[in-house]
Amino acid sequence: MKRVIFWAQTLNMHIVSSFEELAKFGVEVMALYYSRANRNYGDLTIKYLNLKRISTKDDADRIIDESKDCIHVNSTFKLYDDDGVRIFNYAL
């Protein structure tokens, strides 16, 4: 089974739903995030998606080392200065 890891500095319920749909097709999906964007997804039940908060460069290094054979999609590259953006730009 293929594994896809999405690096999205900020998650919201819309993007989480998209990732979960992909997982329904037999793809193991992990979504890494720094912030949930002031949302806790309400009553949305997340069944097929593994969410993991990344808060340090060490967290990013560990995920990269453990998932070298996975497909990584990083949607974070930003130019403004923010703790989460710095960590995810570092991972990129």
PyMOL Python script that loads the backbone (N, CA, C, O; Angstrom):
from pymol import cmd

cmd.read_pdbstr("""\
ATOM      1  N   MET A   1       0.848  -1.179   0.000  1.00  0.00           N
ATOM      2  CA  MET A   1       0.000   0.000   0.000  1.00  0.00           C
ATOM      3  C   MET A   1       0.891   1.239   0.000  1.00  0.00           C
ATOM      4  O   MET A   1       1.872   1.311   0.741  1.00  0.00           O
ATOM      5  N   LYS A   2       0.547   2.188  -0.818  1.00  0.00           N
ATOM      6  CA  LYS A   2       1.249   3.461  -0.851  1.00  0.00           C
ATOM      7  C   LYS A   2       0.861   4.292   0.357  1.00  0.00           C
ATOM      8  O   LYS A   2      -0.256   4.191   0.864  1.00  0.00           O
ATOM      9  N   ARG A   3       1.775   5.098   0.803  1.00  0.00           N
ATOM     10  CA  ARG A   3       1.510   6.006   1.913  1.00  0.00           C
ATOM     11  C   ARG A   3       1.814   7.421   1.453  1.00  0.00           C
ATOM     12  O   ARG A   3       2.879   7.690   0.899  1.00  0.00           O
ATOM     13  N   VAL A   4       0.871   8.320   1.687  1.00  0.00           N
ATOM     14  CA  VAL A   4       1.024   9.714   1.314  1.00  0.00           C
ATOM     15  C   VAL A   4       1.028  10.540   2.589  1.00  0.00           C
ATOM     16  O   VAL A   4       0.180  10.367   3.464  1.00  0.00           O
ATOM     17  N   ILE A   5       1.991  11.433   2.677  1.00  0.00           N
ATOM     18  CA  ILE A   5       2.082  12.312   3.826  1.00  0.00           C
ATOM     19  C   ILE A   5       1.911  13.738   3.345  1.00  0.00           C
ATOM     20  O   ILE A   5       2.697  14.234   2.537  1.00  0.00           O
ATOM     21  N   PHE A   6       0.877  14.393   3.849  1.00  0.00           N
ATOM     22  CA  PHE A   6       0.605  15.780   3.517  1.00  0.00           C
ATOM     23  C   PHE A   6       1.140  16.661   4.636  1.00  0.00           C
ATOM     24  O   PHE A   6       0.818  16.463   5.807  1.00  0.00           O
ATOM     25  N   TRP A   7       1.948  17.624   4.266  1.00  0.00           N
ATOM     26  CA  TRP A   7       2.472  18.607   5.207  1.00  0.00           C
ATOM     27  C   TRP A   7       1.663  19.885   4.979  1.00  0.00           C
ATOM     28  O   TRP A   7       1.867  20.588   3.990  1.00  0.00           O
ATOM     29  N   ALA A   8       0.764  20.172   5.881  1.00  0.00           N
ATOM     30  CA  ALA A   8      -0.081  21.366   5.765  1.00  0.00           C
ATOM     31  C   ALA A   8       0.005  22.121   7.081  1.00  0.00           C
ATOM     32  O   ALA A   8      -0.581  21.701   8.079  1.00  0.00           O
ATOM     33  N   GLN A   9       0.714  23.204   7.090  1.00  0.00           N
ATOM     34  CA  GLN A   9       0.993  23.935   8.321  1.00  0.00           C
ATOM     35  C   GLN A   9      -0.276  24.225   9.110  1.00  0.00           C
ATOM     36  O   GLN A   9      -0.284  24.158  10.339  1.00  0.00           O
ATOM     37  N   THR A  10      -1.338  24.547   8.398  1.00  0.00           N
ATOM     38  CA  THR A  10      -2.626  24.794   9.040  1.00  0.00           C
ATOM     39  C   THR A  10      -3.672  23.908   8.388  1.00  0.00           C
ATOM     40  O   THR A  10      -3.817  23.908   7.165  1.00  0.00           O
ATOM     41  N   LEU A  11      -4.397  23.156   9.195  1.00  0.00           N
ATOM     42  CA  LEU A  11      -5.469  22.308   8.677  1.00  0.00           C
ATOM     43  C   LEU A  11      -6.820  22.921   8.998  1.00  0.00           C
ATOM     44  O   LEU A  11      -6.988  23.624   9.994  1.00  0.00           O
ATOM     45  N   ASN A  12      -7.763  22.639   8.140  1.00  0.00           N
ATOM     46  CA  ASN A  12      -9.155  22.974   8.428  1.00  0.00           C
ATOM     47  C   ASN A  12     -10.011  21.795   7.989  1.00  0.00           C
ATOM     48  O   ASN A  12      -9.510  20.861   7.363  1.00  0.00           O
ATOM     49  N   MET A  13     -11.283  21.833   8.310  1.00  0.00           N
ATOM     50  CA  MET A  13     -12.139  20.679   8.044  1.00  0.00           C
ATOM     51  C   MET A  13     -12.298  20.383   6.556  1.00  0.00           C
ATOM     52  O   MET A  13     -12.575  19.240   6.192  1.00  0.00           O
ATOM     53  N   HIS A  14     -12.131  21.378   5.686  1.00  0.00           N
ATOM     54  CA  HIS A  14     -12.278  21.148   4.250  1.00  0.00           C
ATOM     55  C   HIS A  14     -11.123  20.325   3.699  1.00  0.00           C
ATOM     56  O   HIS A  14     -11.336  19.370   2.953  1.00  0.00           O
ATOM     57  N   ILE A  15      -9.914  20.691   4.063  1.00  0.00           N
ATOM     58  CA  ILE A  15      -8.755  19.956   3.563  1.00  0.00           C
ATOM     59  C   ILE A  15      -8.675  18.569   4.205  1.00  0.00           C
ATOM     60  O   ILE A  15      -8.272  17.607   3.550  1.00  0.00           O
ATOM     61  N   VAL A  16      -9.052  18.461   5.465  1.00  0.00           N
ATOM     62  CA  VAL A  16      -9.066  17.159   6.132  1.00  0.00           C
ATOM     63  C   VAL A  16     -10.042  16.225   5.423  1.00  0.00           C
ATOM     64  O   VAL A  16      -9.740  15.045   5.240  1.00  0.00           O
ATOM     65  N   SER A  17     -11.183  16.720   5.029  1.00  0.00           N
ATOM     66  CA  SER A  17     -12.164  15.897   4.309  1.00  0.00           C
ATOM     67  C   SER A  17     -11.598  15.413   2.980  1.00  0.00           C
ATOM     68  O   SER A  17     -11.841  14.271   2.591  1.00  0.00           O
ATOM     69  N   SER A  18     -10.854  16.251   2.283  1.00  0.00           N
ATOM     70  CA  SER A  18     -10.235  15.854   1.015  1.00  0.00           C
ATOM     71  C   SER A  18      -9.225  14.741   1.228  1.00  0.00           C
ATOM     72  O   SER A  18      -9.193  13.774   0.466  1.00  0.00           O
ATOM     73  N   PHE A  19      -8.395  14.871   2.268  1.00  0.00           N
ATOM     74  CA  PHE A  19      -7.414  13.835   2.567  1.00  0.00           C
ATOM     75  C   PHE A  19      -8.110  12.524   2.915  1.00  0.00           C
ATOM     76  O   PHE A  19      -7.669  11.454   2.495  1.00  0.00           O
ATOM     77  N   GLU A  20      -9.181  12.606   3.671  1.00  0.00           N
ATOM     78  CA  GLU A  20      -9.899  11.405   4.082  1.00  0.00           C
ATOM     79  C   GLU A  20     -10.502  10.698   2.873  1.00  0.00           C
ATOM     80  O   GLU A  20     -10.519   9.468   2.829  1.00  0.00           O
ATOM     81  N   GLU A  21     -10.992  11.447   1.898  1.00  0.00           N
ATOM     82  CA  GLU A  21     -11.536  10.833   0.677  1.00  0.00           C
ATOM     83  C   GLU A  21     -10.465  10.040  -0.045  1.00  0.00           C
ATOM     84  O   GLU A  21     -10.736   8.940  -0.528  1.00  0.00           O
ATOM     85  N   LEU A  22      -9.263  10.568  -0.131  1.00  0.00           N
ATOM     86  CA  LEU A  22      -8.166   9.840  -0.770  1.00  0.00           C
ATOM     87  C   LEU A  22      -7.894   8.527  -0.035  1.00  0.00           C
ATOM     88  O   LEU A  22      -7.634   7.499  -0.662  1.00  0.00           O
ATOM     89  N   ALA A  23      -7.955   8.568   1.274  1.00  0.00           N
ATOM     90  CA  ALA A  23      -7.700   7.368   2.077  1.00  0.00           C
ATOM     91  C   ALA A  23      -8.726   6.268   1.816  1.00  0.00           C
ATOM     92  O   ALA A  23      -8.417   5.087   1.975  1.00  0.00           O
ATOM     93  N   LYS A  24      -9.924   6.637   1.424  1.00  0.00           N
ATOM     94  CA  LYS A  24     -10.961   5.645   1.135  1.00  0.00           C
ATOM     95  C   LYS A  24     -10.604   4.765  -0.062  1.00  0.00           C
ATOM     96  O   LYS A  24     -11.192   3.697  -0.239  1.00  0.00           O
ATOM     97  N   PHE A  25      -9.652   5.199  -0.881  1.00  0.00           N
ATOM     98  CA  PHE A  25      -9.245   4.441  -2.059  1.00  0.00           C
ATOM     99  C   PHE A  25      -8.072   3.507  -1.769  1.00  0.00           C
ATOM    100  O   PHE A  25      -7.413   3.022  -2.689  1.00  0.00           O
ATOM    101  N   GLY A  26      -7.816   3.260  -0.491  1.00  0.00           N
ATOM    102  CA  GLY A  26      -6.776   2.314  -0.131  1.00  0.00           C
ATOM    103  C   GLY A  26      -5.392   2.914   0.035  1.00  0.00           C
ATOM    104  O   GLY A  26      -4.406   2.186   0.154  1.00  0.00           O
ATOM    105  N   VAL A  27      -5.313   4.217   0.043  1.00  0.00           N
ATOM    106  CA  VAL A  27      -4.037   4.889   0.250  1.00  0.00           C
ATOM    107  C   VAL A  27      -3.939   5.253   1.728  1.00  0.00           C
ATOM    108  O   VAL A  27      -4.852   5.861   2.287  1.00  0.00           O
ATOM    109  N   GLU A  28      -2.833   4.879   2.354  1.00  0.00           N
ATOM    110  CA  GLU A  28      -2.628   5.276   3.744  1.00  0.00           C
ATOM    111  C   GLU A  28      -2.229   6.745   3.749  1.00  0.00           C
ATOM    112  O   GLU A  28      -1.240   7.125   3.123  1.00  0.00           O
ATOM    113  N   VAL A  29      -2.992   7.566   4.450  1.00  0.00           N
ATOM    114  CA  VAL A  29      -2.771   9.010   4.428  1.00  0.00           C
ATOM    115  C   VAL A  29      -2.494   9.517   5.837  1.00  0.00           C
ATOM    116  O   VAL A  29      -3.212   9.205   6.787  1.00  0.00           O
ATOM    117  N   MET A  30      -1.430  10.308   5.939  1.00  0.00           N
ATOM    118  CA  MET A  30      -1.120  10.994   7.185  1.00  0.00           C
ATOM    119  C   MET A  30      -1.074  12.485   6.871  1.00  0.00           C
ATOM    120  O   MET A  30      -0.456  12.902   5.892  1.00  0.00           O
ATOM    121  N   ALA A  31      -1.721  13.271   7.694  1.00  0.00           N
ATOM    122  CA  ALA A  31      -1.680  14.721   7.540  1.00  0.00           C
ATOM    123  C   ALA A  31      -0.932  15.299   8.730  1.00  0.00           C
ATOM    124  O   ALA A  31      -1.325  15.114   9.882  1.00  0.00           O
ATOM    125  N   LEU A  32       0.142  15.996   8.433  1.00  0.00           N
ATOM    126  CA  LEU A  32       0.950  16.638   9.458  1.00  0.00           C
ATOM    127  C   LEU A  32       0.558  18.105   9.515  1.00  0.00           C
ATOM    128  O   LEU A  32       0.365  18.738   8.476  1.00  0.00           O
ATOM    129  N   TYR A  33       0.442  18.640  10.694  1.00  0.00           N
ATOM    130  CA  TYR A  33       0.027  20.032  10.838  1.00  0.00           C
ATOM    131  C   TYR A  33       0.706  20.658  12.042  1.00  0.00           C
ATOM    132  O   TYR A  33       1.189  19.966  12.938  1.00  0.00           O
ATOM    133  N   TYR A  34       0.730  21.978  12.042  1.00  0.00           N
ATOM    134  CA  TYR A  34       1.216  22.736  13.196  1.00  0.00           C
ATOM    135  C   TYR A  34       0.037  23.333  13.954  1.00  0.00           C
ATOM    136  O   TYR A  34       0.036  23.390  15.184  1.00  0.00           O
ATOM    137  N   SER A  35      -0.965  23.777  13.198  1.00  0.00           N
ATOM    138  CA  SER A  35      -2.114  24.449  13.797  1.00  0.00           C
ATOM    139  C   SER A  35      -3.407  23.942  13.164  1.00  0.00           C
ATOM    140  O   SER A  35      -3.440  23.597  11.983  1.00  0.00           O
ATOM    141  N   ARG A  36      -4.448  23.902  13.950  1.00  0.00           N
ATOM    142  CA  ARG A  36      -5.768  23.515  13.431  1.00  0.00           C
ATOM    143  C   ARG A  36      -6.603  24.728  13.044  1.00  0.00           C
ATOM    144  O   ARG A  36      -7.809  24.598  12.834  1.00  0.00           O
ATOM    145  N   ALA A  37      -6.010  25.864  12.948  1.00  0.00           N
ATOM    146  CA  ALA A  37      -6.677  27.072  12.448  1.00  0.00           C
ATOM    147  C   ALA A  37      -7.942  27.414  13.224  1.00  0.00           C
ATOM    148  O   ALA A  37      -8.989  27.691  12.638  1.00  0.00           O
ATOM    149  N   ASN A  38      -7.835  27.391  14.531  1.00  0.00           N
ATOM    150  CA  ASN A  38      -8.965  27.753  15.400  1.00  0.00           C
ATOM    151  C   ASN A  38     -10.182  26.869  15.203  1.00  0.00           C
ATOM    152  O   ASN A  38     -11.306  27.283  15.487  1.00  0.00           O
ATOM    153  N   ARG A  39      -9.967  25.663  14.721  1.00  0.00           N
ATOM    154  CA  ARG A  39     -11.087  24.744  14.525  1.00  0.00           C
ATOM    155  C   ARG A  39     -10.727  23.407  15.155  1.00  0.00           C
ATOM    156  O   ARG A  39      -9.565  23.001  15.160  1.00  0.00           O
ATOM    157  N   ASN A  40     -11.714  22.745  15.673  1.00  0.00           N
ATOM    158  CA  ASN A  40     -11.498  21.400  16.165  1.00  0.00           C
ATOM    159  C   ASN A  40     -12.342  20.416  15.358  1.00  0.00           C
ATOM    160  O   ASN A  40     -12.643  19.320  15.832  1.00  0.00           O
ATOM    161  N   TYR A  41     -12.718  20.798  14.160  1.00  0.00           N
ATOM    162  CA  TYR A  41     -13.469  19.982  13.210  1.00  0.00           C
ATOM    163  C   TYR A  41     -14.878  19.652  13.673  1.00  0.00           C
ATOM    164  O   TYR A  41     -15.507  18.745  13.127  1.00  0.00           O
ATOM    165  N   GLY A  42     -15.377  20.357  14.650  1.00  0.00           N
ATOM    166  CA  GLY A  42     -16.757  20.167  15.084  1.00  0.00           C
ATOM    167  C   GLY A  42     -17.054  18.713  15.363  1.00  0.00           C
ATOM    168  O   GLY A  42     -16.319  18.057  16.101  1.00  0.00           O
ATOM    169  N   ASP A  43     -18.120  18.203  14.784  1.00  0.00           N
ATOM    170  CA  ASP A  43     -18.513  16.818  14.980  1.00  0.00           C
ATOM    171  C   ASP A  43     -18.029  15.909  13.855  1.00  0.00           C
ATOM    172  O   ASP A  43     -18.493  14.776  13.729  1.00  0.00           O
ATOM    173  N   LEU A  44     -17.108  16.394  13.045  1.00  0.00           N
ATOM    174  CA  LEU A  44     -16.588  15.614  11.931  1.00  0.00           C
ATOM    175  C   LEU A  44     -15.861  14.374  12.451  1.00  0.00           C
ATOM    176  O   LEU A  44     -14.902  14.481  13.215  1.00  0.00           O
ATOM    177  N   THR A  45     -16.322  13.213  12.034  1.00  0.00           N
ATOM    178  CA  THR A  45     -15.688  11.959  12.421  1.00  0.00           C
ATOM    179  C   THR A  45     -14.612  11.636  11.404  1.00  0.00           C
ATOM    180  O   THR A  45     -14.888  11.513  10.211  1.00  0.00           O
ATOM    181  N   ILE A  46     -13.402  11.501  11.875  1.00  0.00           N
ATOM    182  CA  ILE A  46     -12.274  11.204  10.994  1.00  0.00           C
ATOM    183  C   ILE A  46     -11.911   9.735  11.183  1.00  0.00           C
ATOM    184  O   ILE A  46     -11.410   9.333  12.233  1.00  0.00           O
ATOM    185  N   LYS A  47     -12.175   8.933  10.134  1.00  0.00           N
ATOM    186  CA  LYS A  47     -11.987   7.487  10.239  1.00  0.00           C
ATOM    187  C   LYS A  47     -10.741   6.975   9.531  1.00  0.00           C
ATOM    188  O   LYS A  47     -10.106   6.035  10.008  1.00  0.00           O
ATOM    189  N   TYR A  48     -10.388   7.564   8.422  1.00  0.00           N
ATOM    190  CA  TYR A  48      -9.382   6.980   7.548  1.00  0.00           C
ATOM    191  C   TYR A  48      -8.074   7.754   7.505  1.00  0.00           C
ATOM    192  O   TYR A  48      -7.189   7.435   6.712  1.00  0.00           O
ATOM    193  N   LEU A  49      -7.949   8.738   8.327  1.00  0.00           N
ATOM    194  CA  LEU A  49      -6.837   9.672   8.231  1.00  0.00           C
ATOM    195  C   LEU A  49      -6.094   9.739   9.550  1.00  0.00           C
ATOM    196  O   LEU A  49      -6.705   9.827  10.616  1.00  0.00           O
ATOM    197  N   ASN A  50      -4.787   9.698   9.474  1.00  0.00           N
ATOM    198  CA  ASN A  50      -3.945   9.826  10.654  1.00  0.00           C
ATOM    199  C   ASN A  50      -3.461  11.277  10.726  1.00  0.00           C
ATOM    200  O   ASN A  50      -2.702  11.718   9.863  1.00  0.00           O
ATOM    201  N   LEU A  51      -3.890  12.010  11.736  1.00  0.00           N
ATOM    202  CA  LEU A  51      -3.464  13.390  11.940  1.00  0.00           C
ATOM    203  C   LEU A  51      -2.347  13.411  12.968  1.00  0.00           C
ATOM    204  O   LEU A  51      -2.417  12.727  13.989  1.00  0.00           O
ATOM    205  N   LYS A  52      -1.316  14.200  12.694  1.00  0.00           N
ATOM    206  CA  LYS A  52      -0.207  14.300  13.638  1.00  0.00           C
ATOM    207  C   LYS A  52       0.286  15.733  13.682  1.00  0.00           C
ATOM    208  O   LYS A  52       0.574  16.339  12.650  1.00  0.00           O
ATOM    209  N   ARG A  53       0.378  16.262  14.884  1.00  0.00           N
ATOM    210  CA  ARG A  53       0.872  17.633  15.067  1.00  0.00           C
ATOM    211  C   ARG A  53       2.393  17.619  15.079  1.00  0.00           C
ATOM    212  O   ARG A  53       3.014  16.807  15.764  1.00  0.00           O
ATOM    213  N   ILE A  54       2.981  18.525  14.314  1.00  0.00           N
ATOM    214  CA  ILE A  54       4.429  18.710  14.266  1.00  0.00           C
ATOM    215  C   ILE A  54       4.722  20.069  14.900  1.00  0.00           C
ATOM    216  O   ILE A  54       4.185  21.088  14.467  1.00  0.00           O
ATOM    217  N   SER A  55       5.571  20.080  15.920  1.00  0.00           N
ATOM    218  CA  SER A  55       5.815  21.354  16.601  1.00  0.00           C
ATOM    219  C   SER A  55       7.292  21.732  16.693  1.00  0.00           C
ATOM    220  O   SER A  55       7.624  22.827  17.147  1.00  0.00           O
ATOM    221  N   THR A  56       8.180  20.833  16.263  1.00  0.00           N
ATOM    222  CA  THR A  56       9.607  21.141  16.315  1.00  0.00           C
ATOM    223  C   THR A  56      10.316  20.608  15.066  1.00  0.00           C
ATOM    224  O   THR A  56       9.783  19.763  14.346  1.00  0.00           O
ATOM    225  N   LYS A  57      11.520  21.117  14.828  1.00  0.00           N
ATOM    226  CA  LYS A  57      12.324  20.588  13.719  1.00  0.00           C
ATOM    227  C   LYS A  57      12.683  19.126  13.961  1.00  0.00           C
ATOM    228  O   LYS A  57      12.797  18.350  13.012  1.00  0.00           O
ATOM    229  N   ASP A  58      12.860  18.747  15.216  1.00  0.00           N
ATOM    230  CA  ASP A  58      13.141  17.338  15.532  1.00  0.00           C
ATOM    231  C   ASP A  58      11.980  16.440  15.125  1.00  0.00           C
ATOM    232  O   ASP A  58      12.192  15.335  14.626  1.00  0.00           O
ATOM    233  N   ASP A  59      10.733  16.919  15.339  1.00  0.00           N
ATOM    234  CA  ASP A  59       9.554  16.168  14.880  1.00  0.00           C
ATOM    235  C   ASP A  59       9.614  15.964  13.369  1.00  0.00           C
ATOM    236  O   ASP A  59       9.378  14.863  12.871  1.00  0.00           O
ATOM    237  N   ALA A  60       9.933  17.041  12.645  1.00  0.00           N
ATOM    238  CA  ALA A  60      10.009  16.971  11.181  1.00  0.00           C
ATOM    239  C   ALA A  60      11.097  15.996  10.749  1.00  0.00           C
ATOM    240  O   ALA A  60      10.877  15.175   9.859  1.00  0.00           O
ATOM    241  N   ASP A  61      12.270  16.082  11.374  1.00  0.00           N
ATOM    242  CA  ASP A  61      13.369  15.164  11.033  1.00  0.00           C
ATOM    243  C   ASP A  61      12.968  13.711  11.257  1.00  0.00           C
ATOM    244  O   ASP A  61      13.268  12.853  10.428  1.00  0.00           O
ATOM    245  N   ARG A  62      12.297  13.429  12.361  1.00  0.00           N
ATOM    246  CA  ARG A  62      11.886  12.071  12.677  1.00  0.00           C
ATOM    247  C   ARG A  62      10.907  11.524  11.624  1.00  0.00           C
ATOM    248  O   ARG A  62      11.050  10.394  11.157  1.00  0.00           O
ATOM    249  N   ILE A  63       9.914  12.347  11.261  1.00  0.00           N
ATOM    250  CA  ILE A  63       8.941  11.914  10.243  1.00  0.00           C
ATOM    251  C   ILE A  63       9.643  11.646   8.916  1.00  0.00           C
ATOM    252  O   ILE A  63       9.364  10.642   8.261  1.00  0.00           O
ATOM    253  N   ILE A  64      10.539  12.523   8.520  1.00  0.00           N
ATOM    254  CA  ILE A  64      11.255  12.346   7.250  1.00  0.00           C
ATOM    255  C   ILE A  64      12.100  11.079   7.291  1.00  0.00           C
ATOM    256  O   ILE A  64      12.094  10.307   6.333  1.00  0.00           O
ATOM    257  N   ASP A  65      12.825  10.854   8.379  1.00  0.00           N
ATOM    258  CA  ASP A  65      13.659   9.660   8.499  1.00  0.00           C
ATOM    259  C   ASP A  65      12.834   8.376   8.466  1.00  0.00           C
ATOM    260  O   ASP A  65      13.278   7.368   7.915  1.00  0.00           O
ATOM    261  N   GLU A  66      11.636   8.405   9.052  1.00  0.00           N
ATOM    262  CA  GLU A  66      10.797   7.208   9.129  1.00  0.00           C
ATOM    263  C   GLU A  66       9.964   6.969   7.879  1.00  0.00           C
ATOM    264  O   GLU A  66       9.300   5.938   7.772  1.00  0.00           O
ATOM    265  N   SER A  67       9.984   7.902   6.931  1.00  0.00           N
ATOM    266  CA  SER A  67       9.057   7.783   5.797  1.00  0.00           C
ATOM    267  C   SER A  67       9.722   8.096   4.460  1.00  0.00           C
ATOM    268  O   SER A  67       9.114   8.719   3.590  1.00  0.00           O
ATOM    269  N   LYS A  68      10.949   7.671   4.301  1.00  0.00           N
ATOM    270  CA  LYS A  68      11.686   7.965   3.069  1.00  0.00           C
ATOM    271  C   LYS A  68      11.067   7.311   1.838  1.00  0.00           C
ATOM    272  O   LYS A  68      11.278   7.792   0.724  1.00  0.00           O
ATOM    273  N   ASP A  69      10.311   6.231   2.007  1.00  0.00           N
ATOM    274  CA  ASP A  69       9.704   5.540   0.876  1.00  0.00           C
ATOM    275  C   ASP A  69       8.274   6.001   0.593  1.00  0.00           C
ATOM    276  O   ASP A  69       7.579   5.412  -0.235  1.00  0.00           O
ATOM    277  N   CYS A  70       7.845   7.043   1.273  1.00  0.00           N
ATOM    278  CA  CYS A  70       6.482   7.561   1.112  1.00  0.00           C
ATOM    279  C   CYS A  70       6.456   8.739   0.136  1.00  0.00           C
ATOM    280  O   CYS A  70       7.488   9.324  -0.194  1.00  0.00           O
ATOM    281  N   ILE A  71       5.273   9.058  -0.303  1.00  0.00           N
ATOM    282  CA  ILE A  71       5.070  10.253  -1.120  1.00  0.00           C
ATOM    283  C   ILE A  71       4.792  11.404  -0.162  1.00  0.00           C
ATOM    284  O   ILE A  71       3.881  11.325   0.662  1.00  0.00           O
ATOM    285  N   HIS A  72       5.575  12.469  -0.271  1.00  0.00           N
ATOM    286  CA  HIS A  72       5.406  13.648   0.583  1.00  0.00           C
ATOM    287  C   HIS A  72       4.888  14.804  -0.256  1.00  0.00           C
ATOM    288  O   HIS A  72       5.412  15.090  -1.332  1.00  0.00           O
ATOM    289  N   VAL A  73       3.856  15.464   0.248  1.00  0.00           N
ATOM    290  CA  VAL A  73       3.304  16.653  -0.395  1.00  0.00           C
ATOM    291  C   VAL A  73       3.349  17.768   0.639  1.00  0.00           C
ATOM    292  O   VAL A  73       2.670  17.700   1.664  1.00  0.00           O
ATOM    293  N   ASN A  74       4.148  18.793   0.370  1.00  0.00           N
ATOM    294  CA  ASN A  74       4.300  19.888   1.321  1.00  0.00           C
ATOM    295  C   ASN A  74       3.685  21.141   0.720  1.00  0.00           C
ATOM    296  O   ASN A  74       4.161  21.655  -0.292  1.00  0.00           O
ATOM    297  N   SER A  75       2.626  21.626   1.350  1.00  0.00           N
ATOM    298  CA  SER A  75       1.909  22.793   0.825  1.00  0.00           C
ATOM    299  C   SER A  75       2.203  24.045   1.632  1.00  0.00           C
ATOM    300  O   SER A  75       1.374  24.954   1.679  1.00  0.00           O
ATOM    301  N   THR A  76       3.355  24.111   2.261  1.00  0.00           N
ATOM    302  CA  THR A  76       3.593  25.139   3.254  1.00  0.00           C
ATOM    303  C   THR A  76       4.451  26.305   2.810  1.00  0.00           C
ATOM    304  O   THR A  76       4.340  27.372   3.414  1.00  0.00           O
ATOM    305  N   PHE A  77       5.286  26.184   1.817  1.00  0.00           N
ATOM    306  CA  PHE A  77       6.275  27.223   1.556  1.00  0.00           C
ATOM    307  C   PHE A  77       5.654  28.618   1.615  1.00  0.00           C
ATOM    308  O   PHE A  77       4.828  28.995   0.784  1.00  0.00           O
ATOM    309  N   LYS A  78       6.071  29.347   2.603  1.00  0.00           N
ATOM    310  CA  LYS A  78       5.576  30.708   2.836  1.00  0.00           C
ATOM    311  C   LYS A  78       6.767  31.598   3.129  1.00  0.00           C
ATOM    312  O   LYS A  78       7.824  31.120   3.540  1.00  0.00           O
ATOM    313  N   LEU A  79       6.597  32.876   2.921  1.00  0.00           N
ATOM    314  CA  LEU A  79       7.675  33.819   3.172  1.00  0.00           C
ATOM    315  C   LEU A  79       7.515  34.581   4.472  1.00  0.00           C
ATOM    316  O   LEU A  79       8.455  35.246   4.908  1.00  0.00           O
ATOM    317  N   TYR A  80       6.354  34.504   5.105  1.00  0.00           N
ATOM    318  CA  TYR A  80       6.198  35.224   6.367  1.00  0.00           C
ATOM    319  C   TYR A  80       6.776  34.394   7.509  1.00  0.00           C
ATOM    320  O   TYR A  80       6.947  33.181   7.389  1.00  0.00           O
ATOM    321  N   ASP A  81       7.070  35.064   8.609  1.00  0.00           N
ATOM    322  CA  ASP A  81       7.751  34.436   9.725  1.00  0.00           C
ATOM    323  C   ASP A  81       6.758  34.017  10.790  1.00  0.00           C
ATOM    324  O   ASP A  81       6.088  34.855  11.394  1.00  0.00           O
ATOM    325  N   ASP A  82       6.668  32.728  11.016  1.00  0.00           N
ATOM    326  CA  ASP A  82       5.754  32.148  11.986  1.00  0.00           C
ATOM    327  C   ASP A  82       6.395  30.842  12.436  1.00  0.00           C
ATOM    328  O   ASP A  82       7.059  30.184  11.635  1.00  0.00           O
ATOM    329  N   ASP A  83       6.216  30.449  13.689  1.00  0.00           N
ATOM    330  CA  ASP A  83       6.855  29.228  14.185  1.00  0.00           C
ATOM    331  C   ASP A  83       6.526  28.021  13.314  1.00  0.00           C
ATOM    332  O   ASP A  83       7.425  27.285  12.908  1.00  0.00           O
ATOM    333  N   GLY A  84       5.253  27.815  13.029  1.00  0.00           N
ATOM    334  CA  GLY A  84       4.844  26.679  12.215  1.00  0.00           C
ATOM    335  C   GLY A  84       5.398  26.743  10.809  1.00  0.00           C
ATOM    336  O   GLY A  84       5.839  25.730  10.267  1.00  0.00           O
ATOM    337  N   VAL A  85       5.379  27.921  10.211  1.00  0.00           N
ATOM    338  CA  VAL A  85       5.903  28.089   8.852  1.00  0.00           C
ATOM    339  C   VAL A  85       7.398  27.779   8.826  1.00  0.00           C
ATOM    340  O   VAL A  85       7.873  27.128   7.895  1.00  0.00           O
ATOM    341  N   ARG A  86       8.136  28.227   9.816  1.00  0.00           N
ATOM    342  CA  ARG A  86       9.585  27.936   9.861  1.00  0.00           C
ATOM    343  C   ARG A  86       9.842  26.431   9.910  1.00  0.00           C
ATOM    344  O   ARG A  86      10.733  25.935   9.221  1.00  0.00           O
ATOM    345  N   ILE A  87       9.079  25.707  10.711  1.00  0.00           N
ATOM    346  CA  ILE A  87       9.274  24.246  10.824  1.00  0.00           C
ATOM    347  C   ILE A  87       8.926  23.555   9.524  1.00  0.00           C
ATOM    348  O   ILE A  87       9.666  22.677   9.079  1.00  0.00           O
ATOM    349  N   PHE A  88       7.820  23.927   8.903  1.00  0.00           N
ATOM    350  CA  PHE A  88       7.404  23.243   7.673  1.00  0.00           C
ATOM    351  C   PHE A  88       8.242  23.662   6.480  1.00  0.00           C
ATOM    352  O   PHE A  88       8.465  22.850   5.582  1.00  0.00           O
ATOM    353  N   ASN A  89       8.717  24.907   6.437  1.00  0.00           N
ATOM    354  CA  ASN A  89       9.672  25.305   5.386  1.00  0.00           C
ATOM    355  C   ASN A  89      10.972  24.528   5.569  1.00  0.00           C
ATOM    356  O   ASN A  89      11.582  24.108   4.586  1.00  0.00           O
ATOM    357  N   TYR A  90      11.392  24.336   6.788  1.00  0.00           N
ATOM    358  CA  TYR A  90      12.586  23.546   7.091  1.00  0.00           C
ATOM    359  C   TYR A  90      12.427  22.126   6.537  1.00  0.00           C
ATOM    360  O   TYR A  90      13.343  21.592   5.912  1.00  0.00           O
ATOM    361  N   ALA A  91      11.263  21.523   6.769  1.00  0.00           N
ATOM    362  CA  ALA A  91      11.016  20.163   6.278  1.00  0.00           C
ATOM    363  C   ALA A  91      11.031  20.122   4.755  1.00  0.00           C
ATOM    364  O   ALA A  91      11.501  19.150   4.164  1.00  0.00           O
ATOM    365  N   LEU A  92      10.527  21.160   4.127  1.00  0.00           N
ATOM    366  CA  LEU A  92      10.494  21.238   2.674  1.00  0.00           C
ATOM    367  C   LEU A  92      11.911  21.262   2.119  1.00  0.00           C
ATOM    368  O   LEU A  92      12.097  21.326   0.903  1.00  0.00           O
TER     369      LEU A  92
END
""", "prot")
cmd.dss("prot")
cmd.show_as("cartoon", "prot")
cmd.util.cbc("prot")
cmd.orient("prot")
